[in-house]
Amino acid sequence: MRREGDFFGDQELELIFIAKKLKEALRAEEVLTSAGIDYAVEADRYLGGVLFKRELTGAFFYVAPEGVESAKETLREAKFKVTEMDL
């Protein structure tokens, strides 16, 4: 379920996915909620573009450390490309 940041207390949340479009963000929320996974989401900026780099806004999805692998696997099964690098 979507949670506010204070739900997780002092835990350092891990980024698992960046939705670049609203439709993609809404679908990711549906998938994670249906799977019973607690997550936080916030709008943030990232660099995008191939020839011309520009700053864009996306929905950044975070989970607690103990839920990272199950959340990533859930998103992979739903055909999302999850974040694989340490940011």
SVG drawing of the C-alpha trace seen along z (x, -y; Angstrom):
<svg xmlns="http://www.w3.org/2000/svg" viewBox="-5 -20 30 32">
<polyline fill="none" stroke="black" stroke-width="0.4" points="0.0,0.0 1.1,-3.6 2.4,-5.0 3.6,-8.4 7.3,-8.6 6.7,-8.8 5.1,-5.3 8.6,-3.9 10.1,-5.7 13.9,-6.2 14.5,-3.5 16.5,-4.5 14.2,-3.6 15.6,-2.2 14.6,-3.4 13.2,-0.6 11.5,-2.3 11.1,-5.6 7.9,-6.1 8.4,-8.6 4.7,-8.9 1.6,-9.3 0.0,-6.2 3.1,-4.2 3.1,-5.5 -0.6,-4.7 -0.1,-1.1 3.0,-0.6 0.9,-1.8 -1.8,0.7 0.6,3.6 2.4,2.9 -0.9,2.3 -2.4,5.5 0.7,7.4 0.3,5.9 3.7,4.2 4.2,1.0 5.9,-1.7 6.4,-5.5 6.2,-7.5 7.3,-11.1 7.8,-13.3 11.5,-14.1 13.7,-15.1 15.9,-13.0 18.0,-13.6 16.4,-12.3 16.9,-12.5 19.3,-10.9 20.8,-13.7 19.8,-16.6 19.9,-16.0 17.1,-17.7 15.7,-17.7 12.3,-15.9 10.0,-15.0 9.0,-11.4 7.4,-9.4 10.1,-7.8 9.0,-4.6 10.8,-3.6 10.4,-0.6 12.0,0.5 15.2,2.5 13.6,5.8 11.0,5.4 13.3,4.5 13.7,7.9 10.0,8.9 8.9,5.4 11.4,5.6 10.3,9.1 6.6,8.0 7.3,5.2 9.5,7.4 6.6,9.8 4.4,7.0 6.9,6.1 8.4,3.0 12.1,2.2 13.2,1.8 16.2,-0.2 19.2,2.1 22.0,-0.3 22.9,-1.8 21.9,-5.5"/>
</svg>
